[in-house]
Amino acid sequence: MPYATATELLTRFDATEISQRVDRGVPRLVTAALMIAVAAGTSLVGYPADAVARAQAGLVVVQRALQDADDTINGYISARYTLPIAPVPAVLQRVACELARFYLYDDQVTDLIKDRHAANIKWLESVSKGVVSLGADAASGVQPVSSAGAELVTGGKVWGRESSRGFI
């Protein structure tokens, strides 16, 4: 189960921005409306065939970026959580969209997108170390299942046979 879909990526960020990242041809044939229509699977009647073909190729690029984001997330959280995580917490959806956006900007990353990527990787590292929890899903209240077992940690022995010489 993917953490985010192409439609969620297009609605979270400006669809025009994403369509420009996936259609680098001149002239740009893929508009935001066409990209949303292709991602949603709605009717493409009225759009030129070459623009539809470019938009479908752009959707493949978006899906590849989303898969790369999923793989990155799974690499960090698989040690602590049982995969696949269902339901997907909203925070993972956001992180997946931001990572996918970073991957779409492969050659011209802005400072803002680079900083968000670094912050998301740092957050994923915190999740993998158990410092941060994915938390319960807001809509259902379901807690993601953790694969980490119970662990008991002590500060050492307080009393032992060796330390009680002469007492017994």
KOLTIFI-408172 format. One line per field, with one value per atom (N, C-alpha, C): atom name; x, y, z. Coordinates in steps of 0.1 Angstrom, whole numbers, always signed. Example, Ala and Ser with C-alpha at 12.3 -4.5 7.8 and 13.67 -1.06 7.14 Angstrom:
// residues 2
atomo c(N:CA:C:N:CA:C)
x c(+132:+123:+132:+128:+137:+129)
y c(-57:-45:-33:-22:-11:+0)
z c(+78:+78:+78:+71:+71:+79)
//
This chain:
// residues 168
atomo c(N:CA:C:N:CA:C:N:CA:C:N:CA:C:N:CA:C:N:CA:C:N:CA:C:N:CA:C:N:CA:C:N:CA:C:N:CA:C:N:CA:C:N:CA:C:N:CA:C:N:CA:C:N:CA:C:N:CA:C:N:CA:C:N:CA:C:N:CA:C:N:CA:C:N:CA:C:N:CA:C:N:CA:C:N:CA:C:N:CA:C:N:CA:C:N:CA:C:N:CA:C:N:CA:C:N:CA:C:N:CA:C:N:CA:C:N:CA:C:N:CA:C:N:CA:C:N:CA:C:N:CA:C:N:CA:C:N:CA:C:N:CA:C:N:CA:C:N:CA:C:N:CA:C:N:CA:C:N:CA:C:N:CA:C:N:CA:C:N:CA:C:N:CA:C:N:CA:C:N:CA:C:N:CA:C:N:CA:C:N:CA:C:N:CA:C:N:CA:C:N:CA:C:N:CA:C:N:CA:C:N:CA:C:N:CA:C:N:CA:C:N:CA:C:N:CA:C:N:CA:C:N:CA:C:N:CA:C:N:CA:C:N:CA:C:N:CA:C:N:CA:C:N:CA:C:N:CA:C:N:CA:C:N:CA:C:N:CA:C:N:CA:C:N:CA:C:N:CA:C:N:CA:C:N:CA:C:N:CA:C:N:CA:C:N:CA:C:N:CA:C:N:CA:C:N:CA:C:N:CA:C:N:CA:C:N:CA:C:N:CA:C:N:CA:C:N:CA:C:N:CA:C:N:CA:C:N:CA:C:N:CA:C:N:CA:C:N:CA:C:N:CA:C:N:CA:C:N:CA:C:N:CA:C:N:CA:C:N:CA:C:N:CA:C:N:CA:C:N:CA:C:N:CA:C:N:CA:C:N:CA:C:N:CA:C:N:CA:C:N:CA:C:N:CA:C:N:CA:C:N:CA:C:N:CA:C:N:CA:C:N:CA:C:N:CA:C:N:CA:C:N:CA:C:N:CA:C:N:CA:C:N:CA:C:N:CA:C:N:CA:C:N:CA:C:N:CA:C:N:CA:C:N:CA:C:N:CA:C:N:CA:C:N:CA:C:N:CA:C:N:CA:C:N:CA:C:N:CA:C:N:CA:C:N:CA:C:N:CA:C:N:CA:C:N:CA:C:N:CA:C:N:CA:C:N:CA:C:N:CA:C:N:CA:C:N:CA:C:N:CA:C:N:CA:C:N:CA:C:N:CA:C:N:CA:C:N:CA:C:N:CA:C:N:CA:C:N:CA:C:N:CA:C:N:CA:C:N:CA:C:N:CA:C:N:CA:C:N:CA:C:N:CA:C:N:CA:C)
x c(+8:+0:+9:+7:+16:+12:+22:+19:+12:+14:+7:+5:-6:-9:-5:-6:-2:-12:-25:-35:-32:-28:-25:-13:-3:+9:+5:-4:-8:-17:-24:-33:-25:-15:-7:+2:+8:+16:+9:+14:+7:+9:-3:-3:+5:+5:+13:+28:+32:+46:+50:+42:+45:+45:+35:+34:+46:+52:+64:+76:+76:+87:+87:+75:+75:+74:+71:+71:+81:+93:+104:+106:+96:+96:+93:+97:+94:+86:+74:+66:+61:+58:+52:+37:+34:+20:+12:+18:+11:+7:-6:-11:-15:-17:-21:-34:-44:-57:-56:-47:-45:-38:-29:-21:-31:-40:-49:-59:-63:-73:-67:-54:-47:-45:-41:-39:-52:-63:-76:-83:-78:-84:-97:-99:-112:-110:-121:-122:-111:-105:-95:-100:-113:-119:-116:-112:-109:-95:-86:-72:-65:-55:-48:-41:-40:-34:-19:-12:+2:+4:-5:-5:-9:-19:-23:-11:-4:+7:+18:+21:+31:+26:+13:+8:+9:+6:+7:+21:+31:+45:+49:+44:+46:+41:+29:+24:+33:+39:+49:+60:+65:+76:+72:+59:+54:+53:+48:+47:+60:+70:+84:+89:+87:+92:+84:+71:+64:+69:+73:+78:+92:+100:+113:+111:+101:+98:+93:+85:+80:+92:+101:+113:+122:+123:+131:+125:+112:+105:+106:+104:+104:+118:+128:+142:+144:+138:+140:+131:+118:+108:+107:+112:+110:+116:+126:+132:+123:+114:+105:+91:+86:+72:+70:+59:+56:+50:+56:+51:+42:+33:+29:+21:+22:+15:+1:-9:-23:-31:-38:-39:-27:-25:-13:-15:-6:-7:-6:-13:-12:+2:+10:+24:+32:+30:+37:+33:+20:+15:+23:+24:+30:+45:+52:+66:+68:+59:+61:+59:+50:+48:+60:+65:+77:+89:+91:+103:+101:+89:+87:+89:+85:+87:+102:+110:+124:+130:+125:+130:+127:+115:+112:+121:+127:+136:+150:+152:+166:+177:+175:+187:+186:+175:+173:+166:+171:+165:+166:+155:+156:+160:+164:+169:+157:+145:+134:+131:+131:+129:+140:+152:+164:+163:+159:+158:+147:+136:+125:+129:+136:+141:+150:+159:+168:+161:+151:+143:+135:+129:+122:+131:+143:+152:+156:+158:+161:+150:+137:+126:+125:+127:+127:+137:+149:+159:+155:+148:+142:+132:+123:+113:+120:+131:+138:+145:+149:+155:+145:+132:+122:+120:+127:+126:+112:+107:+95:+86:+73:+63:+55:+50:+42:+28:+25:+12:+0:-11:-24:-29:-36:-43:-54:-55:-64:-79:-82:-95:-100:-92:-97:-92:-81:-75:-67:-65:-57:-42:-35:-21:-14:-3:+5:+11:+12:+18:+33:+39:+53:+58:+70:+76:+86:+88:+98:+92:+99:+94:+96:+91:+93:+108:+113:+127:+128:+135:+137:+152:+154:+167:+168:+179:+181:+195:+196:+209:+219:+216:+225:+219:+227:+222:+223:+214:+214:+220:+216:+220:+223:+233:+237:+244:+246:+252:+267:+274:+288:+289:+279:+280:+275:+270:+264:+272:+285:+294:+293:+291:+290:+276:+267:+253:+245:+247:+239:+248)
y c(-12:+0:+12:+21:+33:+43:+51:+61:+73:+76:+87:+83:+90:+87:+100:+98:+110:+121:+117:+128:+135:+128:+135:+144:+140:+148:+161:+159:+170:+180:+175:+185:+191:+184:+189:+200:+199:+209:+214:+225:+231:+221:+218:+208:+214:+227:+233:+231:+232:+230:+215:+206:+191:+188:+194:+191:+197:+208:+214:+205:+198:+189:+177:+172:+159:+161:+173:+176:+187:+182:+192:+195:+190:+192:+207:+211:+224:+223:+228:+235:+225:+230:+222:+220:+207:+203:+199:+196:+191:+202:+204:+215:+208:+217:+211:+204:+209:+202:+189:+188:+175:+165:+170:+161:+156:+164:+160:+150:+152:+143:+129:+129:+117:+109:+116:+110:+104:+111:+107:+97:+95:+86:+91:+104:+109:+110:+115:+116:+125:+121:+129:+134:+134:+139:+154:+158:+172:+176:+167:+170:+164:+171:+166:+153:+143:+130:+131:+140:+142:+147:+156:+161:+150:+142:+131:+121:+118:+109:+114:+127:+133:+133:+135:+135:+121:+111:+97:+93:+98:+96:+103:+115:+123:+116:+110:+102:+91:+84:+74:+79:+91:+97:+101:+106:+109:+96:+85:+73:+67:+69:+64:+72:+85:+93:+90:+87:+82:+69:+60:+47:+48:+57:+60:+65:+74:+79:+68:+59:+48:+39:+36:+28:+35:+48:+55:+54:+57:+56:+42:+32:+18:+14:+19:+17:+21:+32:+38:+31:+29:+24:+9:+2:-13:-20:-14:-20:-18:-9:-6:-10:-9:-12:-23:-31:-41:-35:-39:-33:-43:-39:-25:-19:-6:+1:+4:+0:+3:+5:+16:+27:+36:+42:+51:+64:+66:+79:+91:+102:+114:+119:+117:+122:+115:+102:+95:+99:+102:+107:+120:+129:+142:+140:+131:+129:+123:+113:+107:+117:+126:+137:+146:+150:+159:+152:+139:+132:+130:+127:+126:+139:+150:+163:+165:+162:+163:+155:+143:+134:+139:+146:+152:+164:+170:+182:+177:+166:+159:+168:+177:+185:+200:+205:+219:+221:+215:+215:+229:+234:+247:+245:+256:+255:+250:+255:+252:+236:+231:+217:+209:+213:+206:+206:+217:+218:+209:+208:+200:+185:+182:+168:+164:+173:+170:+168:+177:+176:+163:+159:+146:+134:+134:+123:+123:+134:+135:+130:+133:+128:+113:+108:+93:+86:+92:+86:+86:+96:+96:+85:+83:+72:+59:+57:+44:+41:+52:+50:+49:+51:+51:+63:+74:+87:+93:+91:+97:+85:+85:+75:+80:+71:+75:+79:+75:+79:+72:+75:+69:+77:+70:+76:+85:+98:+107:+103:+98:+94:+82:+71:+59:+56:+63:+61:+48:+42:+29:+33:+26:+27:+18:+23:+14:+3:-9:-20:-20:-21:-20:-34:-37:-50:-51:-40:-40:-47:-57:-64:-56:-62:-55:-57:-47:-47:-42:-50:-46:-42:-30:-24:-21:-25:-22:-15:-9:-3:-12:-25:-34:-40:-49:-55:-45:-46:-38:-47:-60:-69:-82:-89:-102:-110:-123:-132:-127:-122:-118:-105:-97:-85:-86:-98:-100:-109:-109:-118:-115:-125:-123:-120:-117:-114:-127:-137:-149:-160)
z c(+0:+0:+0:-10:-10:+0:+5:+15:+9:-4:-10:-25:-30:-44:-52:-66:-74:-72:-70:-68:-55:-45:-32:-34:-41:-44:-52:-62:-70:-62:-52:-44:-33:-28:-17:-22:-33:-39:-52:-57:-69:-80:-86:-98:-109:-111:-122:-119:-107:-104:-107:-103:-105:-120:-127:-142:-149:-144:-151:-148:-136:-133:-142:-146:-153:-168:-173:-187:-190:-194:-196:-211:-219:-233:-237:-248:-253:-266:-267:-257:-247:-235:-225:-228:-229:-233:-221:-210:-199:-190:-188:-179:-166:-156:-143:-144:-151:-153:-159:-170:-176:-167:-160:-150:-140:-134:-124:-131:-143:-150:-152:-156:-159:-145:-135:-122:-116:-118:-112:-121:-134:-143:-148:-149:-154:-170:-176:-190:-196:-207:-213:-227:-229:-241:-242:-254:-256:-255:-250:-249:-261:-267:-278:-274:-284:-281:-277:-282:-278:-264:-260:-246:-237:-240:-232:-230:-241:-240:-231:-232:-223:-209:-207:-193:-187:-195:-190:-187:-196:-193:-180:-178:-166:-154:-155:-144:-140:-150:-147:-138:-142:-135:-120:-119:-105:-97:-103:-96:-92:-101:-97:-85:-85:-74:-61:-62:-50:-45:-55:-51:-44:-49:-43:-29:-27:-14:-5:-9:-1:+3:-7:-4:+7:+6:+15:+29:+30:+43:+49:+40:+45:+50:+44:+48:+62:+66:+80:+90:+86:+97:+97:+88:+88:+101:+107:+119:+131:+131:+142:+140:+128:+125:+115:+116:+107:+94:+83:+70:+63:+56:+53:+64:+66:+77:+72:+79:+75:+88:+89:+79:+79:+68:+67:+75:+85:+92:+83:+86:+78:+77:+87:+87:+77:+75:+65:+51:+49:+36:+33:+42:+40:+37:+45:+42:+29:+25:+11:+0:+2:-8:-9:+2:+2:-3:+0:-6:-21:-25:-40:-47:-41:-47:-48:-38:-38:-50:-52:-62:-76:-77:-90:-94:-84:-86:-87:-92:-92:-96:-105:-110:-107:-101:-98:-85:-75:-62:-56:-51:-44:-29:-23:-9:+0:-2:+6:+5:-7:-9:-3:-5:+1:+16:+22:+37:+42:+35:+39:+38:+27:+26:+37:+41:+52:+65:+67:+79:+80:+68:+68:+70:+65:+67:+82:+88:+102:+111:+107:+114:+112:+100:+98:+106:+108:+116:+131:+135:+149:+151:+140:+141:+142:+134:+134:+147:+154:+167:+179:+176:+186:+194:+190:+197:+194:+181:+177:+173:+176:+172:+160:+152:+141:+147:+159:+165:+159:+165:+161:+149:+140:+129:+134:+130:+136:+133:+121:+118:+125:+126:+132:+146:+150:+163:+164:+152:+152:+153:+162:+164:+154:+147:+138:+147:+141:+148:+148:+160:+162:+162:+156:+156:+167:+174:+185:+197:+203:+214:+227:+238:+251:+255:+262:+266:+280:+288:+302:+304:+309:+311:+326:+332:+347:+348:+360:+363:+370:+370:+376:+389:+396:+408:+420:+429:+441:+452:+452:+463:+456:+461:+455:+466:+463:+472:+475:+465:+467:+475:+475:+483:+497:+501:+514:+523:+521:+529:+544:+552:+566:+571:+562:+566:+568:+559:+560:+566)
//
